[in-house]
Structures are given as C-alpha cells and as structure tokens.
Amino acid sequence: MLSGMLPAGVEGIRTVRAGGGITMAQNRRSAFAFDMPSAAIDLGRAEIVVPPRRMAEMLEIIAEDWCSE
C-alpha cells in the first residue's frame, strides 16, 4: 500500500509495476484527497480503480487467478 503525493507516490507505483506487481487506486468518488490516486490513474499506472470497499474483493480475484496458474 502506498500513500503519497506526486513524486513519491508515482515513483512507488512505477516500482511496483516494474517488479511485476498489480496496482490499484482509489476511485475519485470515494477519495477524500484524490491527488495520489489521480496521478496513478492519469499516468496509466493503476490497473484497477475501485472504491476501498471493493479492494479486498479485487485481491481475492487476483489471488484466485495466481493460484490457478
């Protein structure tokens, strides 16, 4: 989980992607401060964009896919 604005947050998400990780960002509607998620989304670095309440569900789907390979 990353939390940070612009340079730090964007660099962190680039590092995750470069290492083969899957990235998620909080959607605009649910965010109190949308700067960091917005940067990740605008740069095309966030593969999944959902409200926090759906992130656990997304992690379950990802884990099921990885375990089935």
N, CA, C and O atoms as CSV, one atom per row, in Angstrom:
chain,resi,resn,atom,element,x,y,z
A,1,MET,N,N,0.850,-1.164,0.000
A,1,MET,CA,C,0.000,0.000,0.000
A,1,MET,C,C,0.897,1.229,0.000
A,1,MET,O,O,1.837,1.343,0.788
A,2,LEU,N,N,0.584,2.124,-0.890
A,2,LEU,CA,C,1.336,3.369,-0.987
A,2,LEU,C,C,0.434,4.541,-0.650
A,2,LEU,O,O,-0.751,4.553,-0.982
A,3,SER,N,N,1.003,5.499,-0.001
A,3,SER,CA,C,0.292,6.739,0.253
A,3,SER,C,C,1.310,7.857,0.098
A,3,SER,O,O,2.302,7.916,0.825
A,4,GLY,N,N,1.062,8.709,-0.820
A,4,GLY,CA,C,1.999,9.800,-1.037
A,4,GLY,C,C,1.562,10.598,-2.240
A,4,GLY,O,O,0.849,10.101,-3.111
A,5,MET,N,N,1.991,11.819,-2.277
A,5,MET,CA,C,1.581,12.679,-3.377
A,5,MET,C,C,2.687,12.777,-4.407
A,5,MET,O,O,3.871,12.665,-4.090
A,6,LEU,N,N,2.298,12.977,-5.581
A,6,LEU,CA,C,3.088,13.101,-6.781
A,6,LEU,C,C,4.431,12.387,-6.767
A,6,LEU,O,O,4.411,11.158,-6.841
A,7,PRO,N,N,5.600,13.024,-6.680
A,7,PRO,CA,C,6.824,12.273,-6.971
A,7,PRO,C,C,6.966,10.962,-6.188
A,7,PRO,O,O,7.277,9.927,-6.777
A,8,ALA,N,N,6.747,10.995,-4.888
A,8,ALA,CA,C,6.934,9.786,-4.082
A,8,ALA,C,C,5.925,8.704,-4.440
A,8,ALA,O,O,6.299,7.547,-4.631
A,9,GLY,N,N,4.670,9.065,-4.530
A,9,GLY,CA,C,3.634,8.086,-4.840
A,9,GLY,C,C,3.757,7.536,-6.245
A,9,GLY,O,O,3.602,6.334,-6.460
A,10,VAL,N,N,4.033,8.400,-7.198
A,10,VAL,CA,C,4.160,7.967,-8.593
A,10,VAL,C,C,5.375,7.064,-8.752
A,10,VAL,O,O,5.304,6.052,-9.449
A,11,GLU,N,N,6.483,7.414,-8.119
A,11,GLU,CA,C,7.679,6.571,-8.209
A,11,GLU,C,C,7.417,5.213,-7.571
A,11,GLU,O,O,7.860,4.185,-8.083
A,12,GLY,N,N,6.708,5.212,-6.468
A,12,GLY,CA,C,6.373,3.944,-5.815
A,12,GLY,C,C,5.536,3.042,-6.699
A,12,GLY,O,O,5.802,1.843,-6.787
A,13,ILE,N,N,4.542,3.590,-7.345
A,13,ILE,CA,C,3.677,2.771,-8.190
A,13,ILE,C,C,4.428,2.304,-9.445
A,13,ILE,O,O,4.172,1.209,-9.946
A,14,ARG,N,N,5.345,3.121,-9.950
A,14,ARG,CA,C,6.191,2.678,-11.077
A,14,ARG,C,C,7.048,1.490,-10.658
A,14,ARG,O,O,7.217,0.541,-11.423
A,15,THR,N,N,7.585,1.543,-9.451
A,15,THR,CA,C,8.428,0.461,-8.946
A,15,THR,C,C,7.630,-0.826,-8.794
A,15,THR,O,O,8.114,-1.903,-9.143
A,16,VAL,N,N,6.422,-0.722,-8.281
A,16,VAL,CA,C,5.565,-1.897,-8.143
A,16,VAL,C,C,5.308,-2.522,-9.512
A,16,VAL,O,O,5.453,-3.734,-9.677
A,17,ARG,N,N,4.930,-1.713,-10.483
A,17,ARG,CA,C,4.660,-2.212,-11.837
A,17,ARG,C,C,5.904,-2.817,-12.464
A,17,ARG,O,O,5.829,-3.865,-13.106
A,18,ALA,N,N,7.065,-2.159,-12.283
A,18,ALA,CA,C,8.315,-2.666,-12.857
A,18,ALA,C,C,8.674,-4.033,-12.280
A,18,ALA,O,O,9.305,-4.850,-12.951
A,19,GLY,N,N,8.276,-4.274,-11.051
A,19,GLY,CA,C,8.539,-5.557,-10.408
A,19,GLY,C,C,7.494,-6.616,-10.703
A,19,GLY,O,O,7.542,-7.711,-10.145
A,20,GLY,N,N,6.544,-6.296,-11.582
A,20,GLY,CA,C,5.517,-7.264,-11.952
A,20,GLY,C,C,4.283,-7.233,-11.072
A,20,GLY,O,O,3.417,-8.100,-11.189
A,21,GLY,N,N,4.192,-6.252,-10.197
A,21,GLY,CA,C,3.042,-6.151,-9.311
A,21,GLY,C,C,1.816,-5.595,-10.009
A,21,GLY,O,O,1.919,-4.934,-11.043
A,22,ILE,N,N,0.680,-5.864,-9.446
A,22,ILE,CA,C,-0.594,-5.336,-9.940
A,22,ILE,C,C,-0.952,-4.137,-9.071
A,22,ILE,O,O,-0.819,-4.183,-7.848
A,23,THR,N,N,-1.403,-3.076,-9.707
A,23,THR,CA,C,-1.668,-1.851,-8.962
A,23,THR,C,C,-3.144,-1.502,-8.957
A,23,THR,O,O,-3.866,-1.717,-9.930
A,24,MET,N,N,-3.566,-0.955,-7.825
A,24,MET,CA,C,-4.937,-0.473,-7.664
A,24,MET,C,C,-4.879,0.957,-7.157
A,24,MET,O,O,-3.929,1.363,-6.487
A,25,ALA,N,N,-5.905,1.701,-7.487
A,25,ALA,CA,C,-6.031,3.063,-6.965
A,25,ALA,C,C,-7.472,3.287,-6.541
A,25,ALA,O,O,-8.406,2.710,-7.097
A,26,GLN,N,N,-7.620,4.126,-5.559
A,26,GLN,CA,C,-8.945,4.507,-5.086
A,26,GLN,C,C,-9.610,5.404,-6.125
A,26,GLN,O,O,-8.970,6.284,-6.702
A,27,ASN,N,N,-10.884,5.174,-6.352
A,27,ASN,CA,C,-11.589,5.994,-7.347
A,27,ASN,C,C,-11.905,7.386,-6.796
A,27,ASN,O,O,-11.888,7.615,-5.587
A,28,ARG,N,N,-12.188,8.294,-7.704
A,28,ARG,CA,C,-12.419,9.697,-7.350
A,28,ARG,C,C,-13.589,9.867,-6.376
A,28,ARG,O,O,-13.480,10.615,-5.404
A,29,ARG,N,N,-14.674,9.197,-6.621
A,29,ARG,CA,C,-15.882,9.394,-5.819
A,29,ARG,C,C,-15.658,9.089,-4.341
A,29,ARG,O,O,-16.250,9.741,-3.481
A,30,SER,N,N,-14.816,8.111,-4.036
A,30,SER,CA,C,-14.633,7.695,-2.648
A,30,SER,C,C,-13.447,8.372,-1.950
A,30,SER,O,O,-13.275,8.207,-0.742
A,31,ALA,N,N,-12.642,9.119,-2.678
A,31,ALA,CA,C,-11.416,9.691,-2.110
A,31,ALA,C,C,-11.652,11.042,-1.443
A,31,ALA,O,O,-12.341,11.906,-1.985
A,32,PHE,N,N,-11.074,11.208,-0.269
A,32,PHE,CA,C,-11.105,12.498,0.409
A,32,PHE,C,C,-10.084,13.430,-0.248
A,32,PHE,O,O,-10.374,14.592,-0.533
A,33,ALA,N,N,-8.891,12.897,-0.479
A,33,ALA,CA,C,-7.831,13.634,-1.175
A,33,ALA,C,C,-7.443,12.791,-2.388
A,33,ALA,O,O,-6.875,11.709,-2.238
A,34,PHE,N,N,-7.741,13.272,-3.558
A,34,PHE,CA,C,-7.601,12.467,-4.770
A,34,PHE,C,C,-6.262,12.672,-5.495
A,34,PHE,O,O,-6.074,12.110,-6.574
A,35,ASP,N,N,-5.331,13.452,-4.944
A,35,ASP,CA,C,-4.088,13.763,-5.655
A,35,ASP,C,C,-3.267,12.525,-6.022
A,35,ASP,O,O,-2.884,12.368,-7.182
A,36,MET,N,N,-2.990,11.650,-5.061
A,36,MET,CA,C,-2.146,10.494,-5.352
A,36,MET,C,C,-2.860,9.503,-6.265
A,36,MET,O,O,-2.278,9.094,-7.270
A,37,PRO,N,N,-4.102,9.093,-5.960
A,37,PRO,CA,C,-4.765,8.174,-6.884
A,37,PRO,C,C,-4.899,8.777,-8.280
A,37,PRO,O,O,-4.772,8.067,-9.278
A,38,SER,N,N,-5.151,10.060,-8.354
A,38,SER,CA,C,-5.300,10.718,-9.645
A,38,SER,C,C,-4.016,10.622,-10.468
A,38,SER,O,O,-4.064,10.362,-11.671
A,39,ALA,N,N,-2.883,10.830,-9.828
A,39,ALA,CA,C,-1.601,10.743,-10.539
A,39,ALA,C,C,-1.393,9.334,-11.072
A,39,ALA,O,O,-0.966,9.160,-12.213
A,40,ALA,N,N,-1.686,8.339,-10.267
A,40,ALA,CA,C,-1.521,6.946,-10.703
A,40,ALA,C,C,-2.441,6.626,-11.872
A,40,ALA,O,O,-2.032,5.962,-12.824
A,41,ILE,N,N,-3.659,7.088,-11.803
A,41,ILE,CA,C,-4.638,6.826,-12.868
A,41,ILE,C,C,-4.254,7.589,-14.134
A,41,ILE,O,O,-4.248,7.017,-15.224
A,42,ASP,N,N,-3.937,8.865,-13.997
A,42,ASP,CA,C,-3.608,9.698,-15.159
A,42,ASP,C,C,-2.383,9.198,-15.911
A,42,ASP,O,O,-2.304,9.335,-17.132
A,43,LEU,N,N,-1.427,8.620,-15.190
A,43,LEU,CA,C,-0.227,8.102,-15.831
A,43,LEU,C,C,-0.430,6.693,-16.395
A,43,LEU,O,O,0.491,6.106,-16.963
A,44,GLY,N,N,-1.629,6.163,-16.234
A,44,GLY,CA,C,-1.897,4.823,-16.736
A,44,GLY,C,C,-1.216,3.744,-15.925
A,44,GLY,O,O,-0.983,2.644,-16.426
A,45,ARG,N,N,-0.896,4.042,-14.681
A,45,ARG,CA,C,-0.183,3.089,-13.834
A,45,ARG,C,C,-1.091,2.252,-12.954
A,45,ARG,O,O,-0.667,1.216,-12.441
A,46,ALA,N,N,-2.311,2.672,-12.774
A,46,ALA,CA,C,-3.241,1.905,-11.941
A,46,ALA,C,C,-4.070,0.999,-12.840
A,46,ALA,O,O,-4.805,1.467,-13.709
A,47,GLU,N,N,-3.942,-0.283,-12.622
A,47,GLU,CA,C,-4.662,-1.249,-13.453
A,47,GLU,C,C,-6.111,-1.436,-13.001
A,47,GLU,O,O,-6.992,-1.737,-13.806
A,48,ILE,N,N,-6.336,-1.254,-11.724
A,48,ILE,CA,C,-7.674,-1.426,-11.151
A,48,ILE,C,C,-8.011,-0.146,-10.401
A,48,ILE,O,O,-7.208,0.331,-9.599
A,49,VAL,N,N,-9.182,0.413,-10.651
A,49,VAL,CA,C,-9.619,1.643,-9.986
A,49,VAL,C,C,-10.997,1.379,-9.392
A,49,VAL,O,O,-11.984,1.250,-10.117
A,50,VAL,N,N,-11.054,1.300,-8.070
A,50,VAL,CA,C,-12.286,0.965,-7.357
A,50,VAL,C,C,-12.327,1.704,-6.025
A,50,VAL,O,O,-11.302,2.224,-5.582
A,51,PRO,N,N,-13.491,1.762,-5.377
A,51,PRO,CA,C,-13.530,2.320,-4.026
A,51,PRO,C,C,-12.857,1.332,-3.052
A,51,PRO,O,O,-12.799,0.135,-3.332
A,52,PRO,N,N,-12.356,1.825,-1.925
A,52,PRO,CA,C,-11.665,0.943,-0.974
A,52,PRO,C,C,-12.478,-0.282,-0.561
A,52,PRO,O,O,-11.910,-1.354,-0.354
A,53,ARG,N,N,-13.775,-0.144,-0.442
A,53,ARG,CA,C,-14.601,-1.278,-0.007
A,53,ARG,C,C,-14.553,-2.440,-0.987
A,53,ARG,O,O,-14.919,-3.556,-0.620
A,54,ARG,N,N,-14.111,-2.215,-2.221
A,54,ARG,CA,C,-14.028,-3.289,-3.220
A,54,ARG,C,C,-12.612,-3.825,-3.414
A,54,ARG,O,O,-12.409,-4.791,-4.149
A,55,MET,N,N,-11.628,-3.202,-2.756
A,55,MET,CA,C,-10.245,-3.630,-2.965
A,55,MET,C,C,-9.982,-5.050,-2.461
A,55,MET,O,O,-9.241,-5.799,-3.097
A,56,ALA,N,N,-10.573,-5.426,-1.340
A,56,ALA,CA,C,-10.390,-6.795,-0.837
A,56,ALA,C,C,-10.940,-7.810,-1.841
A,56,ALA,O,O,-10.324,-8.848,-2.079
A,57,GLU,N,N,-12.083,-7.510,-2.418
A,57,GLU,CA,C,-12.674,-8.370,-3.441
A,57,GLU,C,C,-11.724,-8.516,-4.638
A,57,GLU,O,O,-11.550,-9.615,-5.165
A,58,MET,N,N,-11.122,-7.423,-5.057
A,58,MET,CA,C,-10.180,-7.469,-6.182
A,58,MET,C,C,-8.959,-8.326,-5.830
A,58,MET,O,O,-8.467,-9.084,-6.666
A,59,LEU,N,N,-8.475,-8.204,-4.598
A,59,LEU,CA,C,-7.342,-9.021,-4.161
A,59,LEU,C,C,-7.687,-10.506,-4.163
A,59,LEU,O,O,-6.848,-11.336,-4.512
A,60,GLU,N,N,-8.906,-10.844,-3.779
A,60,GLU,CA,C,-9.342,-12.245,-3.817
A,60,GLU,C,C,-9.343,-12.774,-5.252
A,60,GLU,O,O,-8.907,-13.898,-5.501
A,61,ILE,N,N,-9.824,-11.979,-6.178
A,61,ILE,CA,C,-9.858,-12.386,-7.588
A,61,ILE,C,C,-8.434,-12.570,-8.112
A,61,ILE,O,O,-8.149,-13.551,-8.800
A,62,ILE,N,N,-7.554,-11.650,-7.798
A,62,ILE,CA,C,-6.162,-11.752,-8.235
A,62,ILE,C,C,-5.520,-13.005,-7.645
A,62,ILE,O,O,-4.839,-13.742,-8.359
A,63,ALA,N,N,-5.728,-13.255,-6.349
A,63,ALA,CA,C,-5.143,-14.434,-5.696
A,63,ALA,C,C,-5.664,-15.721,-6.329
A,63,ALA,O,O,-4.897,-16.659,-6.543
A,64,GLU,N,N,-6.953,-15.773,-6.629
A,64,GLU,CA,C,-7.517,-16.968,-7.269
A,64,GLU,C,C,-6.890,-17.205,-8.631
A,64,GLU,O,O,-6.593,-18.345,-8.989
A,65,ASP,N,N,-6.687,-16.133,-9.398
A,65,ASP,CA,C,-6.057,-16.264,-10.711
A,65,ASP,C,C,-4.625,-16.773,-10.586
A,65,ASP,O,O,-4.210,-17.656,-11.336
A,66,TRP,N,N,-3.871,-16.220,-9.642
A,66,TRP,CA,C,-2.473,-16.645,-9.469
A,66,TRP,C,C,-2.389,-18.088,-9.013
A,66,TRP,O,O,-1.509,-18.828,-9.454
A,67,CYS,N,N,-3.302,-18.500,-8.126
A,67,CYS,CA,C,-3.267,-19.869,-7.611
A,67,CYS,C,C,-3.680,-20.885,-8.671
A,67,CYS,O,O,-3.295,-22.051,-8.585
A,68,SER,N,N,-4.437,-20.476,-9.643
A,68,SER,CA,C,-4.907,-21.413,-10.671
A,68,SER,C,C,-3.898,-21.601,-11.800
A,68,SER,O,O,-4.064,-22.490,-12.635
A,69,GLU,N,N,-2.849,-20.770,-11.834
A,69,GLU,CA,C,-1.849,-20.876,-12.913
A,69,GLU,C,C,-0.839,-21.957,-12.624
A,69,GLU,O,O,0.070,-22.182,-13.423
